[in-house]
Amino acid sequence: MSPSTFLRAGITATLIAAAGVFGTASPAMAAAPDLQLPFPCGQKWRLDTWAHAPALDMVKEPNQHGTNGATLVAPAAGTVDRVFYHVNGGNVLQIDHGGGYFTTYIHLKSRASVSPGDRVRRGTVIGRVGATGKKSNERPHLHFELAHDSNGDGHASWGSSDSERIRPTFNGVTYGQSNGRTWRNVKSRNCSAPSPKGVASVYGVLPNGRLTYTAIDAASGRRTHGAVVSTATLGFTPKAMATLNFNTILVTEKGPGGRLYRVDVRTNGASLVFKPPVYLGRGYTHDLLAYDGSGHLFGITDGTLRRYTIGAAKPAIGDISGNVVIGDGFTLKTLTATGPDWILGTTANGRLISYRINGAGSSKRYQLRDATWQAFDHLLSPGGGVYYGHNPNGSLARYFDQDPYDGRGNDLGGQAAVDASGWGQTLLSAQPGTVD
């Protein structure tokens, strides 16, 4: 694409109404997709803004050799939104990555056999680089744009200076800051990654006090069961919850007493039925709770992190011991456990932080992301490096961390959202250790 602008175009996102308690909600800002360069692993490309920042033109290094016909792959998981021919843009393909974010690929020589509605993984072949359309000036290159549906109309415009395009970040590095910028020999880290295996079991509480249960396939992100909703209510206003196992949940009551209850689930098949909550004790005034699946329950109150030991599958108060103070300064907005003595949380300013808990007064902090995670009000993990982020707009985002214990965020990638809307729960918690 030359510095000349396209006619402004819009793209129409397909909204799929989910079953059960799932409905529609207005778009809201969510964490941006974790993009890799849209080319096979190890290739090096030159990126230029010319006069159309933050959009990028990409040609293969060295000296553009091999650009024409080069394989184009998805930079992150998503759903193919549109494929079409535009007089100026030529062959165009757009991917919806969830949360209002879209990527657009322009001047393609050809498009792969993908159609609107098809889900793609990072690394899926989506086309070949070319020089179609008038504005390519017959010079093979990829014109790439990342856009966000900023006005909330369900569309993302492209191709002009007044469109909704924004600066893209590949492998943690942001590009497209201003016109006339060039980046040489940018290496693709769009490499094959392991796929999580297992099913996430997710419990939740609706505003009316009813419990929900949902099963999610960790590899595809599709709901395989539910949401099923209980007829009975908890009978109290919940503040925090942690799932111990498939049919046992700990829930605290909102209020100064910090009353702790155990909820025993009888069935979550065609319907969700649970026994009347069992009162365990007082003093559990935690804002957040998380269970690591290996006997340790974590709670945060006013920034102080405590660790308890759970000694039974269905604990009585005597089976909850320890009450070890790990430390202060844990000012987290969300909390989940990712494995034995590993916790993960987000902050109000958007940071994603992992902690290795060693014992009383001892932990190791790893900052995985510096920004954009502030949109989530709940974070949950079934293990295996799979993370789900709940947005107050009702969407449930999905992420995969290839190694959740390496203290680095460069192997953490966004996946297609589980649902764009419908998750109206006020609390959510996943059973630990069901995914590997």
N, C-alpha and C positions, 0 to 999 in steps of 0.2 A: 504493500500500500504506500502511495506517495504521501507527502505532507498534506495534499488536498483531502478534504473530509468527505465522508460518505453522506448520503441522505440519511437522516436519523431514522433508525429502525427500532422497533420494539419486539420483544419476545414474550409470548404468552405461556405462562407456566401452567401445567395441568395439576389441578388440586384433586387428590384422591381422598375421598371420605373414608376413614377407617371404621371398622365395625365396633360394636360394643359401646363403650363410653366415649369413643373418639368422635370429635366433631371438627369444626373449623375455628380458626383464630386469626387475628390480625398479625401481619409480619412484625418482627422485632429484631433488633440487632443481635446477632449471635456471633460466636467465635468464627473467624475466617477459616476457610479450608486450608489445610496444611499441604501446600503445593510443592511438587517437584517439577523440574524442567520437563516439558512434554515430549521428550525424546528418549530413546533407549539408554540404558545405563552406560556411563563412561564416555559418551559422545561429548564433544566440545562445540559450543555455539557462540556466535557473536550476537549481542543484544544492543539495539539502538532505539532511542526514542524519537530521533529526528525532530520534527515539529509537532508531534502528536502525543507527548507525554500525558498520562502515564502508560499509554499503549506502547507495545514493543514490536519492532520488526526483528526477526531472527533469521540468521544465515549460518551455515555450517562452517566451522573452522577446519583447516586453514583456507583462506582465500575463497570462501564460498563453494569450494569443490564438494560435490555430493549433495547440494541443497535440493536441487530438483528431484522430486520423487522420494526424498528422505521419509522414513517412517515416523509417523506422528502417534504418540501414545497419550492416554489420559494422565494428567498430572496429579489427580486425586480421584477417589471414588465419587460416583454421582449417577445421575440419570440423564440420558440423552433427551434434550428438550426440543430441539429443532434441527433439521437438516434441510437446506434450501439453496437455491442459486440466486445471487443478487447481481444486478448489472455491473456494479462497481466492485463488489467484493468477491464475485465469482462463487465457487463452492464454499459454503459456510456451514459450520457445525457449532452447536451450542450445547453445553452441559450444565445442568442444574446440580450444584453441590450441596444444596440445602442451606437453610438459614438466610435465604435471600441472595446467595452468591452464585454467579454464573460465569463461566469462561466461554469465550468466543474465539473460533479458529477460522481465519479468513484467507482466501486465495488458494484453497487446496486444489491439488492436482486431481485428487480423487478422495472419496469418502469411503470408509470401510462399511461393511454390511451391518450397520447399526441403524436403528429406527427410533423415533421418538418413543419414550417409555422404557427403552432398554437400559438396564443398570450396567454400569461399567466399573471395574476396579482400577486402581492406580496401575498403570502399565498396559492396560488394554489397548490394542491397536485401534485407532479411530480414523486414520486416513493417511494421506501422503502430501508432503509439501509441494506447492506448485506456483503457478503464476496466472491463475484464472481471474477474470474480472478486469474492467478497464483501469482501475486504480493500481493494479499491480505493476503497470508500466512494462509488462512482459518480463519482469525480473523475478525469478523464483525466490520466494521467501515466505515465512509464516508471519502473518500479522496477528498478534495475540492480545486479547483484552480480558481483564478481570473486572467484573461489574458487581455492584451491590444494589439491590432494590431499595434505594434510600427513601423513596416516597411511599413505600408500602402498598403499591397498587398491584403486586403480583407479577410485575414485569421488570426486565432489566434492559435498558437501552444500550446501544453500542454505536461505534463508528463515527462519532462527532465529538467536538470539544465540549459540548454541553450535555453529553450523555452521562450515565451513571458509572462510568468506568473509574476504577481506583488503582492504586499502586499494587502490583503483585509481589508476593514474597515466595521465593523458591529456596527450599532447603534452609530456611531461616534467614535468608538475605533478601532485603527489599530492593526493588528496582523501579525505574520509571519516575524518579523524583522530579525531573525537569527536562525541558527540551534540550536537544544537542548532546545528550549523554551517550556514551558507548562503554560496554563491558565486553572484554575480550576473553576468549577461552573459558567460558562458563561451563563447568562440567556437570553433566546430568548425574544425579543420584537417584534416578527413577529406576531402582533396582528391584528385583524380585524379593518378596518378603513372605515370611511364613504366614499361614492363615490360622486364626484361632479356632479351636474345636470345643464344642460343648454348647450347652443351653443355659442362658441366664434366667434365673428365677427371680422375679422382681415383685416385691410387695409394696403397696402404697396405701395412703389414707386420703379419702376424699374430704372436701370441706364439711360434708354432713356427718362425718365420723365413720362412714362405711369403709371396709377394707377392699382392696383390689389385688388381683394376682395376674401377672402377665409373664409368658415365657417367650424369650427372644433367641433365635438362632445366632450364635456369636459370629459365625463366618459371614452370613448374608445380611444380618441385621433385620431379618423379617420376623414379625411376631408369629409364633407357631401356636400360641394358645392365649385366649383372652384379649382384652381384659375381662375377667369375671369379677363380679361385684357382690359383696355380701348383702344380705337383707338386714342383718343386725348391725348396730353401731357399737363403737367402743364404749360409749357411755361416759366419756370424759374428753376434754380437749387435749389432744396430744401435742407434745413439743418436739420430741426427737425419737427416732426409732433405729433399731439395728436388728437385722435378720441373723439368727444364730444357725439355723438349719432349715430344711425344707418345710417344716411345720411348726417352727418356734420363733417368735418375734419378741423382742424387748421394746417396750414403749414407755416413755416418761410422760407425766401429766404436766401441762402448763400450769404454773402457779408457784408460790413461794415454798411449798412443802417438798417439791421434787419427788412426787410419788412415782415409784417404778412398778410396772406391771409386766407380767408374762402373758403373751397371747398364744394359745395352742390352737393351731389350725387343724380341723378334722378332715376337710376335703377342699381341694381347689380345682376340681375337675369341671363338671358342667356348671357347678355353682361353688361359691366360696362360703364355707361354714366354719365358724370358730367357736370354741367354748367361751364362757364368760371370762374376761380377763382376771388373772390371778394377781392380787396385790402382793408385792414382795417387800417393799420397804420405802423409807423416806430418805431425803437428802441428795437425790440424784437430780440436781438442778442444771444439768448440762444442756447447753445450747445445741450441741451436736453429739451424735453417737456413731460408732463404727465397730464392727466385729471382724477380726482377721481370720476366722476359721480355724485357728489353732490355739484357742483357749484364752485369747486376750481381747478384752473389750476396752475401747478407748472413748473418753468423753472430754469435751472442752467446755469450760465455764469461764467467761470473761478472760479468755486468752490462756488459761491454765490447762494444760493437758495432763490427764490422769489415765492410768492403766489399771484395769481390774483383771483378775483371773477368774474364768468361768469353769467350774468343776463338774458340770453335768450338762447333758443334752437339753434337759428341761429343768433349769436351776431353780432351787428354792433360795431364799436369802442367804442361807448358810453356805451355799455353793458359790457365792460371789465374794471373793476375797481380794487382798492386795491393796487396792486404793493407793497406788504408787504415783507420786508426782513426778512426771517426766520433765516438766519445765514450764516457764511462762513465755509469753510472746507468740503464742500460737493463735494469732488473730485471723482465723480462717472464716470464710463465709460458708464453705461447704467442707464436708469430710467424708472420706471412704477409706477402706483398707484394701490394699492391692495384694497382700500376701502376709505371711507370718511376720509380725512386727514391722510392717511397712504400711504407712498411711499416706494419703494423697489429699490435697485440698486446694481450694482456690481462695483468692483474696478479693476484697471489694474493688481493688484497682486492677484486677484482671490477671494477676500472676497465678501460675500453676506450680505448686510446690510439693515435692515428695520428701518424706522423712523416713530414715531408718532409725527405729527405736531400739536403743541398747539397754536401757534400764533407768533406774531412778536418777534424774538429773542429767541424763545422757541421751543425745540423739544427734543424727547427722542430717543436715538440710541440703536439698538439691533443688534449685530453681529450674524447672523445665521450660517454662514460658514466661515472658516478661509482660505480656499484655493479651487482651481480647477475651479472656476467660471470665470476665466480670458478669457476663450475661446470665450465667447459670446460677440457679438458686439451690440446686441439688446435684451432687456428683455421686455416682455409684459404680462399683466394679465387681464383677463376678469372678475376677481373677484372670490369669492368662494375658495380662496386658490390655484387656478390653475395658474401656471407660465409657460411661454414658453421662451426658450432661443435659439436665432438664432446664428448659427456658420457661420463664413465667408465661410466655405466649402459648404454652402447651406443646411445644416441639420437644423431641428427644434426640439429641445429637449423639454420634457414635465415633469413637476414636480407637486406634490400635497402636499400642506401644510394643515394639518388637522385643525389647528387653526392659521391663518395668523396673529393674533393679540396677541399672547401670548409671543412674544419676544424670543421664543426658536426655535432651529432648529432640535430638536430630533424627531419631528413629520412631518418633511419635507422629502418626498421620491421621488426618480426618477421613472418615468413611461416610457413605451416604447415610442420611438421617434415618432413624427407625421410623419416625412419623413426623410430619410437618406440623401437626396439631393434635389436639385431643387428650393430651396427658394433663388432666386437670387436678392431679393429686397435690395435696399440700405437703406430704412427706413421701419419700421413696427410699427403698433400701433393697439391695441385691444380696441373695445368699452367696457367701464367699466360697471360692474354691470349686465352682462348677464348670469353669472354662480353663483350658490349658492350651 
